């Protein structure tokens, strides 16, 4: 099963949430955590890709889309003379899955690949190409939309949901930004207003991804 982690924007806590999910999934699962595209990194095992791979218990595989300059992926790739395209990206992920796959798969030992995108759902990664286009190339997959648990999240989630080509399978609130007067109540409001009926919160003070992970495990049997 593939789990694609999208964000309503950058710095909303995608990596934090992916790490917590990976930590709770370890054990009894063939687990892979990948962030193929990343900017502002200096080495193969640094940055978000290194963090989520460590959480999943494996070394980060070398990726052709890691760039030192901390700018939008499409711009970093252009400056490096690299073109990010859907097919090579999806094929690279499939190749990592084949390398990590156990010789024998069973229901008690599912295979899960967590794929974190770079920036927001509609951040450009190439000419006329966004993270959503990359996510679509991995279908069938579970989509998680990560948003910040702070003021403005009601708009950000609503706007992203209206723009997505399909609804995400779940929404996750993360405390990536400093708390404000709305923090802690946004999940309730997203449910009450009918914006996000399937929603989990993975906070920094009391991180608890277990309910979300239990739901993800259930998806592997479908």
Secondary structure, DSSP 8 states (H G I E B T S, - for coil): -EEEEEESSSSSSHHHHHHHHHHHH-SSSEEEEE--EEES--STT-HHHHHHHHHHTS-----TEEESS-S-HHHHHHHTT----HHHHHHHHHHHHHHH--SS-BTTB-EEEEEE-SSSTT-EEETTEEHHHHHHTT-S-EEEEEEESSTTHHHHHHHHHHHSSS--SEEEEE--S---TTTTTHHHHHHHTTS-SSEEEE-STT---HHHHHHHHHHTT-
